[in-house]
């Protein structure tokens, strides 16, 4: 009888330990699921809103100077999320523009181009700018 109580007590202890372990694992799994949800929502939010309005307006101003008819940068007009535009790369975390690549995008019939450097003031995190084959002949000092 004493041995049977001992076995029963051991079974109860094991069951209690297993229940507590299960609860702890569920809490951890719940925390990971919540973290995954926040990550997905953050990623979705960034894709919906893309870069800042200031950067989007700045890019459209540049587009109007290098491709006024909208032939080569057609996708810049169709979408408000400039992080998805051709030649534009944004930081995955801040959603700020970090790269502008406009290699050979400028309409050659516009002639030579004297660049106004103030066009790039909205881009606080810009790391790379490619204006190759843009008929660039000079640069004005900041006029912004």
C-alpha positions as CSV (number, residue, x, y, z in Angstrom):
1,X,0.0,0.0,0.0
2,X,2.8,2.4,0.9
3,X,4.6,1.5,-2.4
4,X,1.4,2.1,-4.3
5,X,1.1,5.6,-2.7
6,X,4.7,6.3,-3.6
7,X,4.1,5.4,-7.2
8,X,0.9,7.5,-7.3
9,X,2.8,10.4,-5.7
10,X,5.6,10.1,-8.3
11,X,3.0,10.0,-11.1
12,X,1.3,13.1,-9.7
13,X,4.7,14.9,-9.5
14,X,5.6,13.9,-13.0
15,X,2.2,15.0,-14.3
16,X,2.5,18.3,-12.5
17,X,6.0,18.8,-13.8
18,X,4.9,18.0,-17.3
19,X,2.0,20.4,-17.1
20,X,4.2,23.2,-15.8
21,X,6.8,22.5,-18.6
22,X,4.0,22.6,-21.2
23,X,2.7,25.9,-19.8
24,X,6.2,27.4,-20.0
25,X,6.7,26.1,-23.6
26,X,3.4,27.5,-24.6
27,X,4.3,30.9,-23.2
28,X,7.6,30.9,-25.1
29,X,5.9,29.7,-28.3
30,X,3.3,32.4,-27.8
31,X,6.0,35.0,-27.5
32,X,7.7,33.8,-30.7
33,X,4.4,33.8,-32.5
34,X,3.7,37.4,-31.3
35,X,7.2,38.4,-32.5
36,X,6.6,36.8,-35.9
37,X,3.3,38.6,-36.2
38,X,4.8,42.0,-35.4
39,X,7.6,41.4,-37.9
40,X,5.0,40.5,-40.6
41,X,2.9,43.6,-39.8
42,X,6.0,45.8,-39.8
43,X,7.0,44.4,-43.2
44,X,3.5,44.8,-44.6
45,X,3.3,48.4,-43.2
46,X,6.6,49.3,-44.8
47,X,5.5,47.9,-48.2
48,X,2.2,49.9,-48.0
49,X,3.7,53.2,-47.2
50,X,7.2,52.9,-48.7
51,X,9.5,55.8,-48.5
52,X,8.7,59.1,-46.9
53,X,6.5,61.6,-48.7
54,X,9.4,64.1,-48.9
55,X,11.6,61.5,-50.7
56,X,8.7,60.5,-53.0
57,X,8.2,64.1,-54.0
58,X,12.0,64.6,-54.5
59,X,12.2,61.6,-56.7
60,X,9.2,62.8,-58.8
61,X,11.0,66.2,-59.2
62,X,14.1,64.4,-60.4
63,X,12.0,62.3,-62.7
64,X,10.4,65.4,-64.3
65,X,13.9,66.7,-65.1
66,X,15.4,63.5,-66.6
67,X,12.3,61.9,-68.1
68,X,9.6,64.5,-68.6
69,X,7.5,62.4,-70.9
70,X,7.6,59.4,-68.5
71,X,8.9,56.9,-71.0
72,X,11.8,55.2,-69.2
73,X,10.5,55.7,-65.6
74,X,6.9,54.8,-66.2
75,X,6.6,52.8,-63.0
76,X,7.4,55.9,-60.9
77,X,4.0,57.4,-61.8
78,X,1.9,54.3,-61.3
79,X,2.8,53.5,-57.7
80,X,3.0,55.6,-54.6
81,X,5.6,53.3,-53.0
82,X,8.9,54.6,-54.3
83,X,10.8,51.8,-52.6
84,X,9.4,49.6,-55.4
85,X,10.3,51.9,-58.3
86,X,13.0,50.9,-60.7
87,X,16.5,52.2,-59.8
88,X,15.5,52.9,-56.2
89,X,16.5,50.9,-53.2
90,X,15.3,51.6,-49.6
91,X,16.7,50.6,-46.2
92,X,14.6,47.6,-45.0
93,X,14.3,49.1,-41.5
94,X,13.9,52.8,-41.9
95,X,12.3,52.6,-45.4
96,X,14.5,55.6,-46.4
97,X,16.0,55.8,-49.9
98,X,19.6,54.6,-49.8
99,X,20.3,54.1,-53.5
100,X,19.3,56.0,-56.6
101,X,20.4,54.5,-59.9
102,X,19.5,56.5,-63.0
103,X,22.2,55.2,-65.3
104,X,21.2,56.0,-68.9
105,X,17.7,57.1,-67.9
106,X,17.9,60.7,-69.0
107,X,16.3,61.7,-72.3
108,X,19.2,62.6,-74.5
109,X,17.0,65.0,-76.6
110,X,17.0,67.3,-73.6
111,X,20.7,68.2,-74.2
112,X,23.3,68.8,-71.6
113,X,22.3,68.9,-67.9
114,X,23.6,71.1,-65.2
115,X,22.6,69.4,-62.0
116,X,21.1,71.3,-59.0
117,X,22.6,69.5,-56.0
118,X,19.7,70.6,-53.8
119,X,17.5,68.1,-55.6
120,X,19.1,65.4,-53.3
121,X,18.5,67.2,-50.0
122,X,15.4,65.1,-49.1
123,X,17.5,61.9,-49.2
124,X,18.9,61.9,-45.6
125,X,20.3,58.3,-45.9
126,X,21.4,58.2,-49.5
127,X,24.5,56.0,-49.9
128,X,24.8,55.5,-53.6
129,X,23.9,57.8,-56.6
130,X,24.4,56.6,-60.2
131,X,23.9,59.3,-62.9
132,X,26.1,57.7,-65.5
133,X,25.3,58.6,-69.2
134,X,23.0,61.4,-68.1
135,X,24.7,64.1,-70.2
136,X,25.7,65.8,-67.0
137,X,28.1,68.7,-67.7
138,X,28.2,70.5,-64.4
139,X,26.7,71.1,-61.0
140,X,25.1,74.1,-59.4
141,X,25.8,74.9,-55.8
142,X,22.9,74.2,-53.4
143,X,20.0,76.4,-54.4
144,X,17.5,74.8,-52.1
